[in-house]
């Protein structure tokens, strides 16, 4: 889908398709900035019994393609597609 910016330029929405839990540091910036609450914080235990927190996609179909999650993510955890 192609939309227009306020200035009249074309803008193509790119929807989140994956979130890399290996690079995620669970800072919560993406969660706080997402207007549709597409992701949530979770944790899992590794083989040594240590807990690791990271974000996961829970409502991927609700993504509006604004890419704000990628803009605030300091680790580049998100992959988007049109």
N, C-alpha and C positions, 0 to 999 in steps of 0.2 A: 504494500500500500504506500502510495506517495502522498504526502501532505505538503502544505506550504508553511513556511515560517512567517512571522509577522512582516518581515522584509520582502516576502515574495519568493524566496529561494525554495527549491525543492528540498524536502526532508523525508528520508525513507526510514520508516520504523524498523528497528532491529530488535527482535524478541530474544529473551534469555533462553538458551537451550541447555546450558550446563554450568555447574559451579564446581570448581576444583577444591575438594575438601582437603587435599594434601597441602595446598598453599594458603588456605584460609586460616586466619589467626583469631577468628571469632570476635572481632572488634565491635560488630553490630552496626557499623556505619551504613551498610547496604540495607539492613532491616529497618533502621530508623528513617531512611530516605525513600524507601519504596512506597509509592502511593497505593499499591494494591496488596501489600503484605504477601508477596510471592514466596518468601523464604522464611525460615525459622531456625533457631539455634538448637543444636542437638549435641550429644556427646556419645562416645563409645570408648570401650576399654581396649587397649592394645594387648599384645601377647605377654608383656611384662606387668600387666595389671594397672597401668597408668591411664587415667582418663584424658581424652582429647576432645575439646569442643570445636565445633565448626558449624557453618551454616549449610542448610540443605534447601532445595527447592520443594515446596509443598503445594503451591498453586500456580504451576508453570503456565497453565492455560489462561490465567488472569493477567499475565504480563501485557502491558500496553505498548511496549517497545520504546520507552523513553531513554533507556540505557543509563539512568541515574545511578544504578547500582555499580556499574563499571566506572563511572566518573568519580565516585567516592571511595572505591576499593584501591587501597595502596598496594595490594599484592597481585592484581590482575587476575582474579579468580574466575571471572565470568567469560563465557563464550556466547555470542549473539549471532542470529541469522535473520535475514529478511523474510 
